[in-house]
Amino acid sequence: MVNIALPSIGAELDCPPAPSAGSSTPTSSGYGGFLLLGGRVSDMLGRRNVFIIAVAVFGVASIVSAFMSDVGWLIALRLIKGISAGFTVPAGMSIVSASFAPGHSRSKALTLYSVIGTMGFGLGLVPKLAYWAPSRSDLGGSAPPESRICRLP
């Protein structure tokens, strides 16, 4: 989602194209680099605890990054969002896997989990593609759903 908004984000922050292009690399590096560790930490500390903490960190980083005007902080917050996503995904997958018995019901649940995650990413692109939202909302737009997830019983 940020890749589409990079030109306008760079213009708002008076940043040349090279550093603003680097704002998406920390997210994918943090995400990919922490998937295995996220799964292991979920096993050790509890799936639910890791999931809620990681979602809360992602939401806070989203809100803070929407108000940042420094490229360095923006890139650091994108790294934090990537790392927290790397903890959220394996914890969420293990919660779904543990909640359903093996077989058709588990396969259906994991498919639904994957489809909803993909739809969330895809629908996040819609406002920017349609020019409905300014570039800053791309950075903080994921915070309201996280705030609801963190209040789960």
C-alpha positions in Angstrom: 0.0 0.0 0.0 2.8 2.4 0.8 4.5 1.7 -2.6 1.6 3.4 -4.4 1.8 6.4 -2.0 5.6 6.8 -2.1 5.6 9.8 -4.5 3.1 11.8 -2.5 4.7 10.7 0.9 8.1 11.8 -0.5 6.7 15.1 -1.6 5.1 15.8 1.8 8.3 15.0 3.6 10.6 16.9 1.2 12.4 13.6 0.6 14.2 12.6 -2.5 13.0 9.4 -4.2 15.7 7.0 -3.0 15.0 7.3 0.8 11.3 7.2 0.3 11.6 4.1 -1.8 13.4 2.5 1.1 10.4 2.8 3.4 8.9 -0.4 2.1 12.0 -2.5 2.4 12.2 -2.5 6.2 8.6 -3.7 6.4 9.1 -6.8 4.2 12.5 -7.5 5.8 11.1 -7.3 9.3 8.1 -9.4 8.3 10.1 -12.1 6.6 12.9 -12.1 9.1 10.7 -12.6 12.1 8.2 -15.2 10.9 10.1 -18.1 12.3 10.9 -16.3 15.6 7.3 -15.3 15.9 6.1 -18.9 15.7 8.7 -20.0 18.2 7.8 -17.1 20.6 4.1 -18.0 20.2 4.8 -21.5 21.3 6.8 -20.4 24.3 4.7 -17.5 25.6 1.3 -18.4 24.3 -0.4 -17.8 21.0 -3.0 -15.4 22.3 -0.6 -13.2 24.3 1.8 -12.9 21.4 -1.0 -12.2 18.9 -2.6 -9.4 21.0 0.8 -7.8 21.9 1.9 -7.9 18.2 -1.4 -6.5 17.0 -1.2 -3.7 19.6 2.4 -2.8 18.6 1.4 -2.8 14.9 -1.5 -0.5 15.7 0.5 2.0 17.7 3.3 2.0 15.1 0.6 2.7 12.4 -0.9 5.6 14.4 2.5 7.1 15.2 3.8 6.8 11.6 0.8 8.7 10.3 2.0 11.7 12.3 5.8 11.4 11.5 7.5 14.1 9.5 11.0 12.6 9.6 12.0 10.0 7.0 14.3 8.2 9.5 11.5 7.7 12.0 9.1 6.7 9.3 11.5 3.9 8.1 12.1 2.8 11.7 8.3 2.6 12.3 7.9 0.6 9.1 10.5 -1.8 10.4 8.5 -2.1 13.7 5.3 -2.8 11.8 7.1 -5.5 9.7 8.5 -7.2 12.8 5.1 -7.1 14.6 3.4 -8.5 11.5 6.1 -11.3 11.6 4.8 -12.1 15.1 1.1 -11.7 14.3 0.8 -14.1 11.3 2.2 -17.3 12.9 0.4 -16.6 16.2 -2.9 -16.1 14.2 -2.4 -19.2 12.1 -1.7 -21.3 15.2 -4.8 -19.9 17.0 -6.9 -20.9 14.0 -5.2 -24.3 13.7 -5.6 -25.1 17.4 -9.3 -24.0 17.4 -10.5 -26.5 14.8 -10.2 -30.2 14.6 -8.0 -31.6 11.8 -9.9 -32.2 8.5 -12.4 -30.3 6.5 -13.3 -27.7 9.2 -9.6 -26.8 9.8 -8.9 -26.5 6.1 -12.0 -24.3 5.7 -11.0 -22.1 8.7 -7.4 -21.6 7.4 -8.7 -20.8 3.9 -11.0 -18.2 5.4 -8.2 -16.8 7.5 -6.0 -16.5 4.4 -8.8 -15.0 2.2 -9.6 -12.4 4.9 -6.0 -11.4 5.2 -5.6 -11.1 1.5 -8.8 -9.0 1.2 -7.6 -6.7 4.0 -4.4 -6.0 2.0 -6.3 -5.6 -1.2 -9.0 -3.4 0.3 -6.4 -1.2 1.9 -5.3 -0.2 -1.6 -8.7 1.0 -2.7 -8.8 4.4 -1.1 -5.4 5.3 -2.4 -6.1 4.0 -5.9 -9.3 6.0 -6.0 -7.6 9.1 -4.5 -10.1 9.2 -1.7 -7.6 9.5 1.1 -4.4 11.5 1.5 -1.1 9.7 1.7 -0.8 10.1 5.5 -4.0 8.0 5.9 -2.2 5.1 4.2 0.3 4.9 7.1 -2.2 5.1 10.0 -5.2 3.5 8.3 -4.7 0.1 9.9 -5.0 1.3 13.5 -8.8 1.2 14.1 -9.1 -2.6 13.4 -6.2 -3.3 15.7 -7.8 -1.4 18.5 -10.8 -3.6 18.3 -8.7 -6.8 18.2 -6.8 -5.8 21.3 -10.0 -5.6 23.3 -10.9 -9.3 22.8 -11.8 -11.2 26.0 
